[in-house]
Amino acid sequence: MGHVWVTVKVGSEDGSRVIEARALVDTGATLTVVPRAIANELGLRVIGRSRVETGAGVIEVDRSRALIEIEGRSEVVPVLISDIIDKVLIGVTTLEVLELEVDPETGRLRERALLLY
């Protein structure tokens, strides 16, 4: 299927500061990742730290919350702040909250129904 890129708006929790970026949808990632430079620009406040498993091993990263908008759907979601990754990565938790999924046939996002039980 290749890489799935989307245009995303990333903002502070209250939406007072928002930037638009190209983001890579990473269905292997649980949470969305925001580069430190963008987090600083938006004034995202660190609310904790999380241990995350990467290809290079387990590392600790800062955790925050950000407004994420994709295809007109928006929600404040947990995000990780990375000092290593230089692009926004959209994880599956954000996709699920926004009721989106990757269509394996087209390589694009599509609407999906939430699982109730």
Buried (B, 14 or more C-beta within 10 A) or exposed (E): EEEBBBEBBBBBBEEEBBBEBEBBBBEEBBBBBBBBEBBEBBEBEEEEEBEBEEEEEEEEBBBBBBBBBBBEBBEBBBBBBBEEBEBBBBBBBBBBBBEBBBBEEEEBBEEBEEEEE
